[in-house]
Structures are given as C-alpha cells and as structure tokens.
Amino acid sequence: MSSKVNRVAASLAFAAAAGALVATAAAGPAAAAPRHFGPEPVSTRLAPVQAQSTNWVNIFWRSRTPVCNAQVQVDGGRQVAVSYPGMRRSTTFTHGDNLRPGRTAATPIRVSTFRGSSNVVVLRATMSYTDCGRHARTQWKRVDLALPVINRFHPGKPGGHNRPHPAPPVHHGQPVHHGQPVHHGQPVHHGQQGGPGPR
C-alpha cells in the first residue's frame, strides 16, 4: 500500500515540475523582450559636435501611445553645459508639447563642450509627460544619450594659432541654419521651419 502511495506522489510531483517548466518557457520570451509604449528616442546617439564650441542638437522621439505635456531636461555632467530655447528650464517638441502615435518629433537643446579632446559624452535626459487622459498622472522617461565630441583643426598660420573647423552640418530640421553663428541666449522659436542658410 505504501509503495502505491509513493508512486502516486512521485507522479504528481513529476507532473507539477513539468507544468512549471512549460510555464517558465512560455513566459521566457515575453519577460526577455518587454514592449515599450511610451515615448522613447529614435536613436540614443546624437549628431556629433565640435569640441570647445556651442551647438544646437536635436533629440528625436517617437511613441506608440499619445504623449501630452512633454518637457525634457538634460544633464551633461561636468563635460557639457546644456541650455534650452528661450532661456527656459526645459525643452519640448518643436511643434508643441504633444506627440501623436506613429509620429516623430524633436526636442532641441544647446550644448557647450568644454574639453578639447575627442570623446563621447553621456547625456542623461528625463522627459516628464502624461498619456493625455482626462485624469492622467505625470510619468517620467529617463534615457542615456551619447554625444560624440570631435576635435578637428586647420593647420596653423604663421604667427597665429590653430583654428578649429566650423561645427558639423546640422540635420533633421535643426533650428539653426548651417554656418549661422550661435550666440549665448539666442532665442529659438518652436515651430520654426528649417531652411537654407544665408547666401
């Protein structure tokens, strides 16, 4: 009688173990590849900038769900000073603070690099936003972005110092025209259309 009970108990234990193994295998892919529906950067690698210079850089975002009231702040640590259009404390999309699903929008920031050597600086970006619901609560998205800093120089002229190349050309609707000097406190209006530089 006891041997029969032992066989039944062993069979039940084996069935439970097999069921747990199947459940783990089924949950594995979902756990390994979580789906993201909120805002996220199109790329975590930003456009390169010239060392020891000030440039406008765009962070491009996309989302599978509606985004409202978006505000972005970026921390460049000790290597990069970050400021925002209109001398504000944060930046938002160039067309407003909302982002529709399937669309792409840019948040411009102004970066001033201090070091003269080429390197890649990590910028820590934080976006606060809501899901556009009637009683939506503020949510946060935090991402690390890579900013390539390039040091390129012209040969020095006799009796003078080496001069750096101009900043690389801007892309994707950057709010400052190529070749246009950037001054401290220069305003950038949201919704401004990009166009060719001055002739």
Secondary structure, 3 states (H helix, E strand, C coil): CHHHHHHHHHHHHHHHHHHHHHHHHHHHHHHHCCCCCCCEECCCECCCEECCCEEEEEEEEECCCCEEEEEEEEECCCCEEEECHHHCCCECECCECCECCCCEEEEEEEEEECCCCCEEEEEEEEEEEECCCCCCCCEEEEEEEEEEEECCECCCCCCCCCCECCCCCCCCCCCCCCCCCCCCCCCCCCCCCCCCCCC
